[in-house]
Amino acid sequence: MLSCKKATELIEKRSLIRLSFREKVQLRLHKSMCDACTAYEKQSKKIDELLHNHIHDTDMEHTTILKNETLKEQIINNLPNS
């Protein structure tokens, strides 16, 4: 069984490259028993999506620069409750 640390590493790795069959099975098994890692995966996907949308905004020259606290609050408000 994977540790939560290793599971979160695989979750992040999967966003960059393809996991091996063994890694996929290990991660799926771990997440079936670990609500914390399942929630981490959802939050990580949401953060990636928000950052992607912000970076690839076609109207970047008109985008206001947000203070860190405001951006942090927006990210937290968009995370799923779990």
Biopython code that builds the backbone (N, CA, C, O; Angstrom):
import numpy as np
from Bio.PDB.StructureBuilder import StructureBuilder

atoms = [
    (1, "MET", "N", (0.847, -1.186, 0.000)),
    (1, "MET", "CA", (0.000, 0.000, 0.000)),
    (1, "MET", "C", (0.887, 1.241, 0.000)),
    (1, "MET", "O", (1.897, 1.302, 0.701)),
    (2, "LEU", "N", (0.493, 2.218, -0.791)),
    (2, "LEU", "CA", (1.228, 3.475, -0.883)),
    (2, "LEU", "C", (1.016, 4.335, 0.356)),
    (2, "LEU", "O", (-0.038, 4.281, 0.988)),
    (3, "SER", "N", (2.018, 5.121, 0.692)),
    (3, "SER", "CA", (1.828, 6.151, 1.713)),
    (3, "SER", "C", (1.126, 7.332, 1.049)),
    (3, "SER", "O", (1.101, 7.437, -0.178)),
    (4, "CYS", "N", (0.562, 8.212, 1.857)),
    (4, "CYS", "CA", (-0.088, 9.407, 1.300)),
    (4, "CYS", "C", (0.938, 10.274, 0.577)),
    (4, "CYS", "O", (0.619, 10.886, -0.442)),
    (5, "LYS", "N", (2.145, 10.334, 1.083)),
    (5, "LYS", "CA", (3.193, 11.121, 0.435)),
    (5, "LYS", "C", (3.455, 10.600, -0.974)),
    (5, "LYS", "O", (3.534, 11.383, -1.921)),
    (6, "LYS", "N", (3.587, 9.294, -1.117)),
    (6, "LYS", "CA", (3.836, 8.701, -2.424)),
    (6, "LYS", "C", (2.617, 8.867, -3.338)),
    (6, "LYS", "O", (2.769, 9.103, -4.536)),
    (7, "ALA", "N", (1.419, 8.745, -2.780)),
    (7, "ALA", "CA", (0.193, 8.907, -3.570)),
    (7, "ALA", "C", (0.107, 10.326, -4.133)),
    (7, "ALA", "O", (-0.231, 10.512, -5.302)),
    (8, "THR", "N", (0.411, 11.320, -3.307)),
    (8, "THR", "CA", (0.356, 12.701, -3.805)),
    (8, "THR", "C", (1.448, 12.954, -4.847)),
    (8, "THR", "O", (1.245, 13.730, -5.781)),
    (9, "GLU", "N", (2.593, 12.309, -4.692)),
    (9, "GLU", "CA", (3.639, 12.419, -5.716)),
    (9, "GLU", "C", (3.135, 11.858, -7.050)),
    (9, "GLU", "O", (3.373, 12.448, -8.103)),
    (10, "LEU", "N", (2.443, 10.723, -7.000)),
    (10, "LEU", "CA", (1.912, 10.122, -8.226)),
    (10, "LEU", "C", (0.812, 10.984, -8.838)),
    (10, "LEU", "O", (0.698, 11.079, -10.060)),
    (11, "ILE", "N", (0.007, 11.609, -7.990)),
    (11, "ILE", "CA", (-1.048, 12.500, -8.494)),
    (11, "ILE", "C", (-0.409, 13.650, -9.276)),
    (11, "ILE", "O", (-0.866, 13.991, -10.367)),
    (12, "GLU", "N", (0.634, 14.238, -8.726)),
    (12, "GLU", "CA", (1.319, 15.340, -9.411)),
    (12, "GLU", "C", (2.078, 14.838, -10.641)),
    (12, "GLU", "O", (2.088, 15.499, -11.679)),
    (13, "LYS", "N", (2.699, 13.695, -10.526)),
    (13, "LYS", "CA", (3.430, 13.113, -11.655)),
    (13, "LYS", "C", (2.478, 12.872, -12.828)),
    (13, "LYS", "O", (2.824, 13.138, -13.979)),
    (14, "ARG", "N", (1.287, 12.371, -12.530)),
    (14, "ARG", "CA", (0.307, 12.058, -13.562)),
    (14, "ARG", "C", (-0.111, 13.304, -14.339)),
    (14, "ARG", "O", (-0.480, 13.208, -15.509)),
    (15, "SER", "N", (-0.056, 14.467, -13.699)),
    (15, "SER", "CA", (-0.415, 15.696, -14.422)),
    (15, "SER", "C", (0.666, 16.101, -15.422)),
    (15, "SER", "O", (0.425, 16.943, -16.287)),
    (16, "LEU", "N", (1.850, 15.511, -15.310)),
    (16, "LEU", "CA", (2.959, 15.852, -16.203)),
    (16, "LEU", "C", (3.273, 14.760, -17.226)),
    (16, "LEU", "O", (3.513, 15.039, -18.401)),
    (17, "ILE", "N", (3.266, 13.513, -16.753)),
    (17, "ILE", "CA", (3.597, 12.390, -17.638)),
    (17, "ILE", "C", (2.682, 11.207, -17.331)),
    (17, "ILE", "O", (1.985, 11.185, -16.317)),
    (18, "ARG", "N", (2.701, 10.248, -18.212)),
    (18, "ARG", "CA", (1.861, 9.057, -18.058)),
    (18, "ARG", "C", (2.437, 8.130, -16.982)),
    (18, "ARG", "O", (3.641, 7.874, -16.942)),
    (19, "LEU", "N", (1.558, 7.637, -16.116)),
    (19, "LEU", "CA", (1.976, 6.695, -15.082)),
    (19, "LEU", "C", (2.068, 5.288, -15.669)),
    (19, "LEU", "O", (1.389, 4.954, -16.639)),
    (20, "SER", "N", (2.919, 4.481, -15.061)),
    (20, "SER", "CA", (2.995, 3.081, -15.464)),
    (20, "SER", "C", (1.720, 2.372, -15.007)),
    (20, "SER", "O", (0.985, 2.891, -14.167)),
    (21, "PHE", "N", (1.464, 1.205, -15.552)),
    (21, "PHE", "CA", (0.287, 0.433, -15.162)),
    (21, "PHE", "C", (0.304, 0.177, -13.662)),
    (21, "PHE", "O", (-0.716, 0.326, -12.990)),
    (22, "ARG", "N", (1.455, -0.205, -13.142)),
    (22, "ARG", "CA", (1.590, -0.491, -11.709)),
    (22, "ARG", "C", (1.267, 0.744, -10.863)),
    (22, "ARG", "O", (0.550, 0.646, -9.868)),
    (23, "GLU", "N", (1.794, 1.897, -11.258)),
    (23, "GLU", "CA", (1.531, 3.133, -10.524)),
    (23, "GLU", "C", (0.046, 3.481, -10.544)),
    (23, "GLU", "O", (-0.512, 3.902, -9.531)),
    (24, "LYS", "N", (-0.592, 3.304, -11.702)),
    (24, "LYS", "CA", (-2.029, 3.578, -11.810)),
    (24, "LYS", "C", (-2.825, 2.710, -10.846)),
    (24, "LYS", "O", (-3.717, 3.196, -10.151)),
    (25, "VAL", "N", (-2.497, 1.426, -10.809)),
    (25, "VAL", "CA", (-3.221, 0.499, -9.929)),
    (25, "VAL", "C", (-2.975, 0.850, -8.470)),
    (25, "VAL", "O", (-3.910, 0.869, -7.670)),
    (26, "GLN", "N", (-1.725, 1.127, -8.119)),
    (26, "GLN", "CA", (-1.402, 1.480, -6.734)),
    (26, "GLN", "C", (-2.141, 2.753, -6.311)),
    (26, "GLN", "O", (-2.685, 2.823, -5.209)),
    (27, "LEU", "N", (-2.159, 3.745, -7.182)),
    (27, "LEU", "CA", (-2.825, 5.003, -6.858)),
    (27, "LEU", "C", (-4.326, 4.807, -6.726)),
    (27, "LEU", "O", (-4.939, 5.329, -5.795)),
    (28, "ARG", "N", (-4.919, 4.064, -7.639)),
    (28, "ARG", "CA", (-6.362, 3.810, -7.577)),
    (28, "ARG", "C", (-6.723, 3.072, -6.282)),
    (28, "ARG", "O", (-7.718, 3.403, -5.636)),
    (29, "LEU", "N", (-5.923, 2.083, -5.909)),
    (29, "LEU", "CA", (-6.175, 1.334, -4.671)),
    (29, "LEU", "C", (-6.057, 2.249, -3.455)),
    (29, "LEU", "O", (-6.899, 2.212, -2.558)),
    (30, "HIS", "N", (-5.014, 3.065, -3.432)),
    (30, "HIS", "CA", (-4.815, 3.970, -2.298)),
    (30, "HIS", "C", (-5.993, 4.943, -2.169)),
    (30, "HIS", "O", (-6.531, 5.136, -1.078)),
    (31, "LYS", "N", (-6.386, 5.554, -3.297)),
    (31, "LYS", "CA", (-7.479, 6.534, -3.254)),
    (31, "LYS", "C", (-8.812, 5.896, -2.878)),
    (31, "LYS", "O", (-9.689, 6.569, -2.337)),
    (32, "SER", "N", (-8.971, 4.617, -3.156)),
    (32, "SER", "CA", (-10.227, 3.951, -2.780)),
    (32, "SER", "C", (-10.372, 3.843, -1.267)),
    (32, "SER", "O", (-11.474, 3.654, -0.751)),
    (33, "MET", "N", (-9.249, 3.965, -0.562)),
    (33, "MET", "CA", (-9.275, 3.857, 0.898)),
    (33, "MET", "C", (-8.914, 5.158, 1.608)),
    (33, "MET", "O", (-8.980, 5.232, 2.835)),
    (34, "CYS", "N", (-8.534, 6.183, 0.850)),
    (34, "CYS", "CA", (-8.034, 7.409, 1.486)),
    (34, "CYS", "C", (-8.789, 8.635, 0.973)),
    (34, "CYS", "O", (-8.560, 9.092, -0.147)),
    (35, "ASP", "N", (-9.674, 9.150, 1.790)),
    (35, "ASP", "CA", (-10.446, 10.340, 1.419)),
    (35, "ASP", "C", (-9.559, 11.576, 1.301)),
    (35, "ASP", "O", (-9.834, 12.459, 0.489)),
    (36, "ALA", "N", (-8.509, 11.645, 2.097)),
    (36, "ALA", "CA", (-7.629, 12.815, 2.062)),
    (36, "ALA", "C", (-6.918, 12.932, 0.718)),
    (36, "ALA", "O", (-6.817, 14.031, 0.173)),
    (37, "CYS", "N", (-6.433, 11.840, 0.183)),
    (37, "CYS", "CA", (-5.736, 11.878, -1.105)),
    (37, "CYS", "C", (-6.713, 12.104, -2.259)),
    (37, "CYS", "O", (-6.362, 12.734, -3.256)),
    (38, "THR", "N", (-7.919, 11.597, -2.127)),
    (38, "THR", "CA", (-8.952, 11.855, -3.128)),
    (38, "THR", "C", (-9.280, 13.348, -3.154)),
    (38, "THR", "O", (-9.415, 13.938, -4.226)),
    (39, "ALA", "N", (-9.407, 13.952, -1.985)),
    (39, "ALA", "CA", (-9.671, 15.390, -1.893)),
    (39, "ALA", "C", (-8.476, 16.176, -2.433)),
    (39, "ALA", "O", (-8.652, 17.174, -3.133)),
    (40, "TYR", "N", (-7.269, 15.729, -2.110)),
    (40, "TYR", "CA", (-6.057, 16.389, -2.612)),
    (40, "TYR", "C", (-6.050, 16.393, -4.136)),
    (40, "TYR", "O", (-5.716, 17.402, -4.758)),
    (41, "GLU", "N", (-6.417, 15.271, -4.732)),
    (41, "GLU", "CA", (-6.433, 15.170, -6.188)),
    (41, "GLU", "C", (-7.428, 16.168, -6.798)),
    (41, "GLU", "O", (-7.117, 16.833, -7.786)),
    (42, "LYS", "N", (-8.610, 16.267, -6.212)),
    (42, "LYS", "CA", (-9.623, 17.207, -6.707)),
    (42, "LYS", "C", (-9.130, 18.644, -6.592)),
    (42, "LYS", "O", (-9.299, 19.443, -7.513)),
    (43, "GLN", "N", (-8.522, 18.966, -5.459)),
    (43, "GLN", "CA", (-8.015, 20.324, -5.243)),
    (43, "GLN", "C", (-6.870, 20.636, -6.200)),
    (43, "GLN", "O", (-6.787, 21.742, -6.736)),
    (44, "SER", "N", (-5.995, 19.668, -6.412)),
    (44, "SER", "CA", (-4.871, 19.864, -7.317)),
    (44, "SER", "C", (-5.356, 20.112, -8.744)),
    (44, "SER", "O", (-4.829, 20.982, -9.437)),
    (45, "LYS", "N", (-6.350, 19.356, -9.181)),
    (45, "LYS", "CA", (-6.919, 19.547, -10.521)),
    (45, "LYS", "C", (-7.539, 20.938, -10.641)),
    (45, "LYS", "O", (-7.374, 21.606, -11.662)),
    (46, "LYS", "N", (-8.246, 21.371, -9.607)),
    (46, "LYS", "CA", (-8.890, 22.679, -9.632)),
    (46, "LYS", "C", (-7.846, 23.801, -9.687)),
    (46, "LYS", "O", (-8.006, 24.761, -10.442)),
    (47, "ILE", "N", (-6.798, 23.683, -8.903)),
    (47, "ILE", "CA", (-5.736, 24.685, -8.905)),
    (47, "ILE", "C", (-5.061, 24.730, -10.279)),
    (47, "ILE", "O", (-4.809, 25.811, -10.811)),
    (48, "ASP", "N", (-4.770, 23.562, -10.851)),
    (48, "ASP", "CA", (-4.171, 23.511, -12.185)),
    (48, "ASP", "C", (-5.077, 24.182, -13.214)),
    (48, "ASP", "O", (-4.607, 24.932, -14.069)),
    (49, "GLU", "N", (-6.365, 23.911, -13.127)),
    (49, "GLU", "CA", (-7.338, 24.496, -14.049)),
    (49, "GLU", "C", (-7.381, 26.020, -13.913)),
    (49, "GLU", "O", (-7.367, 26.740, -14.911)),
    (50, "LEU", "N", (-7.432, 26.502, -12.674)),
    (50, "LEU", "CA", (-7.468, 27.946, -12.437)),
    (50, "LEU", "C", (-6.204, 28.636, -12.951)),
    (50, "LEU", "O", (-6.277, 29.691, -13.580)),
    (51, "LEU", "N", (-5.067, 28.041, -12.683)),
    (51, "LEU", "CA", (-3.806, 28.633, -13.149)),
    (51, "LEU", "C", (-3.720, 28.601, -14.666)),
    (51, "LEU", "O", (-3.273, 29.565, -15.286)),
    (52, "HIS", "N", (-4.143, 27.501, -15.260)),
    (52, "HIS", "CA", (-4.134, 27.390, -16.724)),
    (52, "HIS", "C", (-5.010, 28.479, -17.346)),
    (52, "HIS", "O", (-4.602, 29.154, -18.291)),
    (53, "ASN", "N", (-6.208, 28.638, -16.807)),
    (53, "ASN", "CA", (-7.117, 29.659, -17.327)),
    (53, "ASN", "C", (-6.552, 31.061, -17.149)),
    (53, "ASN", "O", (-6.700, 31.910, -18.029)),
    (54, "HIS", "N", (-5.911, 31.304, -16.026)),
    (54, "HIS", "CA", (-5.336, 32.626, -15.762)),
    (54, "HIS", "C", (-4.166, 32.906, -16.711)),
    (54, "HIS", "O", (-4.049, 34.002, -17.259)),
    (55, "ILE", "N", (-3.314, 31.915, -16.894)),
    (55, "ILE", "CA", (-2.133, 32.091, -17.746)),
    (55, "ILE", "C", (-2.522, 32.236, -19.214)),
    (55, "ILE", "O", (-1.912, 33.012, -19.950)),
    (56, "HIS", "N", (-3.529, 31.494, -19.630)),
    (56, "HIS", "CA", (-3.912, 31.504, -21.038)),
    (56, "HIS", "C", (-5.066, 32.457, -21.349)),
    (56, "HIS", "O", (-5.728, 32.330, -22.379)),
    (57, "ASP", "N", (-5.290, 33.390, -20.470)),
    (57, "ASP", "CA", (-6.318, 34.397, -20.701)),
    (57, "ASP", "C", (-5.930, 35.195, -21.949)),
    (57, "ASP", "O", (-4.830, 35.744, -22.018)),
    (58, "THR", "N", (-6.828, 35.260, -22.929)),
    (58, "THR", "CA", (-6.516, 35.943, -24.185)),
    (58, "THR", "C", (-6.465, 37.453, -24.022)),
    (58, "THR", "O", (-5.940, 38.152, -24.890)),
    (59, "ASP", "N", (-6.995, 37.959, -22.935)),
    (59, "ASP", "CA", (-7.033, 39.407, -22.729)),
    (59, "ASP", "C", (-6.104, 39.802, -21.576)),
    (59, "ASP", "O", (-6.480, 40.591, -20.710)),
    (60, "MET", "N", (-4.892, 39.246, -21.575)),
    (60, "MET", "CA", (-3.961, 39.442, -20.460)),
    (60, "MET", "C", (-3.596, 40.912, -20.245)),
    (60, "MET", "O", (-3.363, 41.317, -19.106)),
    (61, "GLU", "N", (-3.540, 41.711, -21.292)),
    (61, "GLU", "CA", (-3.136, 43.098, -21.098)),
    (61, "GLU", "C", (-4.170, 43.886, -20.297)),
    (61, "GLU", "O", (-3.851, 44.933, -19.734)),
    (62, "HIS", "N", (-5.407, 43.389, -20.244)),
    (62, "HIS", "CA", (-6.453, 44.068, -19.485)),
    (62, "HIS", "C", (-6.736, 43.381, -18.141)),
    (62, "HIS", "O", (-7.635, 43.787, -17.404)),
    (63, "THR", "N", (-5.958, 42.337, -17.836)),
    (63, "THR", "CA", (-6.146, 41.616, -16.585)),
    (63, "THR", "C", (-5.501, 42.394, -15.447)),
    (63, "THR", "O", (-4.356, 42.835, -15.550)),
    (64, "THR", "N", (-6.242, 42.555, -14.374)),
    (64, "THR", "CA", (-5.704, 43.271, -13.215)),
    (64, "THR", "C", (-4.815, 42.322, -12.420)),
    (64, "THR", "O", (-5.126, 41.140, -12.277)),
    (65, "ILE", "N", (-3.742, 42.833, -11.923)),
    (65, "ILE", "CA", (-2.865, 42.042, -11.070)),
    (65, "ILE", "C", (-3.495, 42.030, -9.680)),
    (65, "ILE", "O", (-3.767, 43.078, -9.094)),
    (66, "LEU", "N", (-3.719, 40.833, -9.172)),
    (66, "LEU", "CA", (-4.356, 40.693, -7.867)),
    (66, "LEU", "C", (-3.294, 40.575, -6.782)),
    (66, "LEU", "O", (-2.210, 40.039, -7.015)),
    (67, "LYS", "N", (-3.610, 41.073, -5.616)),
    (67, "LYS", "CA", (-2.721, 40.893, -4.482)),
    (67, "LYS", "C", (-2.776, 39.425, -4.078)),
    (67, "LYS", "O", (-3.774, 38.749, -4.326)),
    (68, "ASN", "N", (-1.714, 38.933, -3.462)),
    (68, "ASN", "CA", (-1.635, 37.526, -3.088)),
    (68, "ASN", "C", (-2.814, 37.075, -2.232)),
    (68, "ASN", "O", (-3.337, 35.979, -2.437)),
    (69, "GLU", "N", (-3.231, 37.880, -1.299)),
    (69, "GLU", "CA", (-4.336, 37.488, -0.416)),
    (69, "GLU", "C", (-5.643, 37.348, -1.196)),
    (69, "GLU", "O", (-6.425, 36.433, -0.940)),
    (70, "THR", "N", (-5.874, 38.239, -2.131)),
    (70, "THR", "CA", (-7.090, 38.165, -2.943)),
    (70, "THR", "C", (-7.075, 36.908, -3.802)),
    (70, "THR", "O", (-8.085, 36.211, -3.896)),
    (71, "LEU", "N", (-5.938, 36.611, -4.431)),
    (71, "LEU", "CA", (-5.804, 35.418, -5.255)),
    (71, "LEU", "C", (-5.974, 34.161, -4.410)),
    (71, "LEU", "O", (-6.653, 33.220, -4.820)),
    (72, "LYS", "N", (-5.362, 34.147, -3.240)),
    (72, "LYS", "CA", (-5.481, 33.005, -2.335)),
    (72, "LYS", "C", (-6.947, 32.778, -1.969)),
    (72, "LYS", "O", (-7.417, 31.640, -1.970)),
    (73, "GLU", "N", (-7.664, 33.842, -1.659)),
    (73, "GLU", "CA", (-9.076, 33.748, -1.296)),
    (73, "GLU", "C", (-9.914, 33.202, -2.457)),
    (73, "GLU", "O", (-10.806, 32.379, -2.249)),
    (74, "GLN", "N", (-9.626, 33.660, -3.669)),
    (74, "GLN", "CA", (-10.360, 33.179, -4.839)),
    (74, "GLN", "C", (-10.117, 31.693, -5.071)),
    (74, "GLN", "O", (-11.050, 30.952, -5.380)),
    (75, "ILE", "N", (-8.878, 31.256, -4.926)),
    (75, "ILE", "CA", (-8.557, 29.836, -5.111)),
    (75, "ILE", "C", (-9.283, 29.002, -4.061)),
    (75, "ILE", "O", (-9.892, 27.984, -4.391)),
    (76, "ILE", "N", (-9.224, 29.423, -2.810)),
    (76, "ILE", "CA", (-9.877, 28.677, -1.730)),
    (76, "ILE", "C", (-11.378, 28.598, -1.944)),
    (76, "ILE", "O", (-11.986, 27.555, -1.701)),
    (77, "ASN", "N", (-11.980, 29.689, -2.394)),
    (77, "ASN", "CA", (-13.428, 29.702, -2.631)),
    (77, "ASN", "C", (-13.842, 28.788, -3.777)),
    (77, "ASN", "O", (-14.992, 28.352, -3.826)),
    (78, "ASN", "N", (-12.930, 28.488, -4.700)),
    (78, "ASN", "CA", (-13.251, 27.636, -5.833)),
    (78, "ASN", "C", (-12.935, 26.170, -5.599)),
    (78, "ASN", "O", (-13.240, 25.333, -6.449)),
    (79, "LEU", "N", (-12.327, 25.837, -4.458)),
    (79, "LEU", "CA", (-12.015, 24.448, -4.169)),
    (79, "LEU", "C", (-13.280, 23.697, -3.756)),
    (79, "LEU", "O", (-14.150, 24.251, -3.084)),
    (80, "PRO", "N", (-13.372, 22.422, -4.168)),
    (80, "PRO", "CA", (-14.549, 21.646, -3.756)),
    (80, "PRO", "C", (-14.518, 21.390, -2.239)),
    (80, "PRO", "O", (-13.446, 21.230, -1.656)),
    (81, "ASN", "N", (-15.658, 21.354, -1.629)),
    (81, "ASN", "CA", (-15.734, 21.052, -0.204)),
    (81, "ASN", "C", (-15.689, 19.554, -0.027)),
    (81, "ASN", "O", (-16.595, 18.839, -0.456)),
    (82, "SER", "N", (-14.622, 19.074, 0.613)),
    (82, "SER", "CA", (-14.543, 17.651, 0.908)),
    (82, "SER", "C", (-13.709, 17.386, 2.108)),
    (82, "SER", "O", (-13.538, 16.231, 2.498)),
]
sb = StructureBuilder()
sb.init_structure("model")
sb.init_model(0)
sb.init_chain("A")
sb.init_seg("    ")
for serial, (resi, resn, name, xyz) in enumerate(atoms, 1):
    if name == "N":
        sb.init_residue(resn, " ", resi, " ")
    sb.init_atom(name, np.array(xyz, "f"), 0.0, 1.0, " ", f" {name:<3s}", serial, name[0])
structure = sb.get_structure()
